[in-house]
Amino acid sequence: MLTGRVIGEVVASHKHESHDSLKLLLVETLRPDGSVKKGAPLVAVDSVGAGTGDKVLVTMDGWGAMTAVDRFPAPIDCAVMGIIDH
């Protein structure tokens, strides 16, 4: 699991059929001290109703990601699994 911050939503006019009705989020990863890690943000499927600005828990385990949104089998390898309150 990683911690991250949602920085936006991804809109795709064409996507794999298994992704229909799923919200895709753009997530920047965070270090344990809360600072932003350098590197490209992640595209993650939302399983908890997160929105822009939310601090979140992210899994990059394919099995955990696709089962979090109940889409087995599906080409999903990253999902938001929780919203961090504090």
C-alpha positions in Angstrom: 0.0 0.0 0.0 1.0 3.5 -0.7 -0.3 6.9 0.4 -1.2 9.5 -2.1 -3.2 12.6 -2.8 -5.9 12.7 -5.6 -4.9 15.5 -7.9 -7.7 15.0 -10.5 -9.9 12.7 -12.5 -9.1 11.0 -15.8 -11.6 11.1 -18.6 -11.3 8.5 -21.3 -13.5 8.4 -24.4 -12.5 4.8 -25.1 -11.5 2.3 -22.5 -11.6 -1.4 -21.8 -15.1 -2.7 -21.4 -14.3 -3.9 -17.8 -13.7 -0.2 -16.9 -17.3 0.9 -17.8 -18.8 3.0 -15.0 -15.6 3.1 -13.0 -14.1 6.5 -12.0 -10.4 6.9 -12.7 -8.3 9.1 -10.5 -4.9 10.8 -10.9 -2.9 10.2 -7.7 0.4 11.7 -6.7 2.3 9.4 -4.3 3.4 10.8 -0.9 6.4 10.1 1.4 5.8 9.1 5.0 6.3 12.8 6.0 3.6 13.9 3.6 5.8 15.4 1.0 5.2 14.5 -2.7 7.5 11.9 -4.2 9.0 12.8 -7.5 7.8 10.9 -10.5 4.7 10.5 -12.6 1.4 10.3 -10.9 -0.6 7.1 -10.9 -3.9 6.4 -12.6 -6.0 4.4 -10.1 -9.6 3.1 -10.2 -11.7 4.5 -7.4 -13.3 2.0 -5.1 -14.3 4.3 -2.2 -15.7 7.6 -3.7 -12.5 9.7 -3.3 -12.3 13.1 -4.8 -9.7 15.8 -5.7 -7.7 16.8 -2.7 -8.4 13.6 -0.7 -5.4 11.8 0.9 -5.8 8.1 0.0 -4.5 4.6 0.4 -3.5 3.0 -2.9 -2.8 -0.6 -3.8 -0.6 -1.5 -6.8 -1.4 -5.2 -6.5 -3.4 -6.3 -9.5 -5.5 -8.9 -7.5 -6.3 -6.4 -4.8 -7.1 -3.7 -7.2 -9.5 -5.6 -9.4 -11.3 -7.3 -6.6 -11.7 -4.0 -4.8 -14.0 -2.9 -7.6 -15.5 -6.4 -8.1 -14.2 -6.7 -11.7 -12.5 -10.1 -12.0 -10.8 -10.7 -14.4 -9.9 -7.2 -15.5 -6.7 -5.3 -16.6 -6.6 -3.2 -13.4 -3.4 -2.9 -11.4 -3.9 0.2 -9.3 -6.9 1.2 -7.1 -7.8 3.6 -4.3 -8.7 1.4 -1.3 -9.4 4.0 1.4 -9.6 7.7 2.3 -7.3 8.8 5.1 -9.0 11.1 7.6 -5.9 11.9 9.7 
